[in-house]
Amino acid sequence: MPDWASLRAEFPLLDRYVYLNACSLGPLPRAGQAALEAYAGAWMEKGTPAWYSDWLPLLDRLRGRVAELLHAPPGSTAALVVTTHLFFTTGYLQDVRAIAAAANAAGALCVIDGYQTVGCVPVDVGEIGCDAYVGGALKWLSGGPGTAFMSVQPELLPRIEPQGTGWFATQEPFSFTLQELTFAPDARRLETGTWAVPSHYAALAGLDLVLSVGVESIQERLRDLTVYILERCDEAGVRTITPMERERRCGIVTLECDHPEEAEARLHADAVIVDWRPGRVRLSPHWCVTEEELERGMDLVLQHVR
Ligand SMILES: Cc1ncc(COP(=O)(O)O)c(C=O)c1O
């Protein structure tokens, strides 16, 4: 089992707030801050050669780690979206394997949006059987905005013609041919223009951290934290829209509230960070939130949502 107390030192923000909004923006780890400084250092000290000495190798490492996260064959990663693995509105975790099987049986392709699962629910794209699986680093990977990825079944790649594209999706980017558009034969055809390098630095640092902790352990931890939230709401008579069944949820619980925006603002003033959606307050504890903090946070949540 990971040592949650020492991992917590990676996230200085957790000393200032009871952080119940990890599904919206994962907190920046110290490793992410160091990575962003390394990015700026390479840019400042090297200029253009940084592409070859630092940035392109970093992209390769990022792709490799994403493949590890998704249990995908390396080389099958890039960018796009369709239906969801875990609903951001209710926290319901869908049986995507059954959905992919039903879709394929009906002759349809199946694309899963795993933004709310990558980093907190173990994903194996081969086992799910979907045609494509998309995710991003912003939420449970603590990698900040700007990095998205997609794993596509390799046999599907030649049939995919991107509607929006850029020079790095072409067969020969450095030919600078303007008269024709020939996509690369492999997953590179899903790329666009010049990479968002600073974002990828932060994304790789977050991903390294999550993989070192272990996604299975994070899932168990979050399910323990969210069952506590559900039980406290139940005792207090506050209606929740999230399944009690352990396998059908992970890190998100939403509660009914007729003044959610106001509740969120009052909680922020009390150093508890939550999120709101129309008619609901949404709680998504970071996995390093302690039991004591969650108890204190829930006392305040239940006070402000009513
Ligand atoms: C299910 C889901 N998909 C996608 C996103 C984000 O997509 P984008 O990278 O376009 O902001 C979110 C969160 O904002 C989400 O909850």
The ligand as an SDF file (V2000), in Angstrom:
LIG
                    3D

 16 16  0  0  0  0  0  0  0  0999 V2000
  -15.4250   13.5230  -19.3560 C   0  0  0  0  0  0  0  0  0  0  0  0
  -14.5790   14.7120  -19.7450 C   0  0  0  0  0  0  0  0  0  0  0  0
  -14.0570   14.7960  -20.9880 N   0  0  0  0  0  0  0  0  0  0  0  0
  -13.2840   15.8390  -21.3580 C   0  0  0  0  0  0  0  0  0  0  0  0
  -12.9790   16.8590  -20.4870 C   0  0  0  0  0  0  0  0  0  0  0  0
  -12.0790   18.0100  -20.9110 C   0  0  0  0  0  0  0  0  0  0  0  0
  -11.9370   18.1530  -22.2650 O   0  0  0  0  0  0  0  0  0  0  0  0
  -11.0300   19.3400  -22.8760 P   0  0  0  0  0  0  0  0  0  0  0  0
   -9.6250   18.8660  -22.8750 O   0  0  0  0  0  0  0  0  0  0  0  0
  -11.6040   19.5450  -24.2210 O   0  0  0  0  0  0  0  0  0  0  0  0
  -11.2060   20.5480  -22.0110 O   0  0  0  0  0  0  0  0  0  0  0  0
  -13.5310   16.8240  -19.1870 C   0  0  0  0  0  0  0  0  0  0  0  0
  -13.2680   17.8920  -18.2030 C   0  0  0  0  0  0  0  0  0  0  0  0
  -13.3320   19.0720  -18.4090 O   0  0  0  0  0  0  0  0  0  0  0  0
  -14.3310   15.7250  -18.8080 C   0  0  0  0  0  0  0  0  0  0  0  0
  -14.8460   15.6490  -17.5740 O   0  0  0  0  0  0  0  0  0  0  0  0
  1  2  1  0
  2  3  1  0
  2 15  2  0
  3  4  2  0
  4  5  1  0
  5  6  1  0
  5 12  2  0
  6  7  1  0
  7  8  1  0
  8  9  2  0
  8 10  1  0
  8 11  1  0
 12 13  1  0
 12 15  1  0
 13 14  2  0
 15 16  1  0
M  END
$$$$
